Amino acid sequence: MADSVFANVVRAPEDPILGVTVAYNKDQSPVKLNLGVGAYRTEEGKPLVLNVVRKAEQLLVNDPSRVKEYLPITGLADFNKLSAKLILGANSPAIQENRVTTVQCLSGTGSLRVGGEFLAKHYHEKTIYIPLPTWGNHPKIFTLAGLSVKTYRYYDPNTRGLDFSGLLEDLGNAPSGAIVLLHACAHNPTGVDPTSDQWEQIRQLMRSKGLLPFFDSAYQGFASGNLDSDAGSVRMFVADGGECVAAQSYAKNMGLYGERVGALSIVCKSADVAARVESQLKLVIRPMYSNPPLHGASIVANILKDGELYTEWTIEHFIYLLTGTPGDWSHIVKQIGMFTFTGLNTNQVAFMTKEYHVYMTSDGRISMAGLSLKTIPHLADAIHAAVTNVV
Ligand SMILES: Cc1ncc(COP(=O)(O)O)c(C=O)c1O
């Protein structure tokens, strides 16, 4: 052992979000509850596969013409077209004018990474501004992609709302041309989104300074329950004719977490630019993972292209949004999307995990999707004990 060539490798810390699941899996308590990772659960706390996904998979299995050939570097063409349509809208002029290039990537994370590497190689400004706070993986993804990461103010803990003046001030002070990461809707981890008036002001400020919007859309359909409304922020920026980048994930809104299905779209000023951009995206992807996986993208394409399955998806998805809404915590009920800040501190979180087997990230963020009518009383007891016993 002592003479291993890797003997001086130090143990890395667990990922702050996925590490919560590791600790949860080790816990033997029958009342344990995992609110760390954003994944929908049945009333029994079991992982949930949407019926519409099962149906789409059955169609694939029953189709003998389906083979396992490699996809192109850019992924499944149908999937890409349908994904662009989902985020930009069925009648988007940018799509009609062929000004959008869409490539299938490895879920949201992979789409952000490919987009980040493309920008680091081909865009003149290497700084990306991310909201404070944001999803913990953002700074790591963009740093490794070769961008320099800075933050802009987003959340005000005193009001548990948007720090809109701080946001405008910080983006106003950003160098012209800088990239700005925007959560398209259902901001993670705060659950706080700008209103549409505020989005419009953000748009005007960003366009006046030539800041490049990079949307992360991981929760389309989760903020309002309506897929089109939730893409409103992105569509506002596309409607002005300017350019933007958007990463989409189907992990949450189709429950395809482990299938790793996502898309990166770059909206350009002309079809010619879009074609050249796509040719360079291929050079980013090819040495990274060659080409994306087939199965998940085929499920999504089957659902999005079939009127009946599409309707079924929107209805089924909306029903799950309504489950597990806790009663009297007005700030939690008001939050948008899958996650909310409870306002609990690190010590209170540690107490709840130790004494009540409730798992969440140490900043007090919980995934509402992990709750069910059955587990809410246990969570309420745990919060009550934490708040009354731990400062
Ligand atoms: C804001 C945000 N972006 C992107 C992702 C990417 O997730 P995935 O790579 O599983 O699609 C997540 C997942 O939690 C997220 O919360």
The ligand as an ORCA input file, in Angstrom:
! r2SCAN-3c Opt
* xyz 0 1
  C     -29.651     25.530    -12.333
  C     -29.263     24.183    -12.830
  N     -28.647     24.081    -13.999
  C     -28.294     22.903    -14.509
  C     -28.527     21.743    -13.825
  C     -28.049     20.535    -14.544
  O     -28.549     19.338    -14.260
  P     -28.357     18.137    -15.273
  O     -26.938     18.164    -15.722
  O     -28.690     16.947    -14.467
  O     -29.297     18.397    -16.394
  C     -29.160     21.782    -12.583
  C     -29.384     20.577    -11.804
  O     -29.644     20.549    -10.634
  C     -29.530     23.037    -12.081
  O     -30.155     23.161    -10.920
*
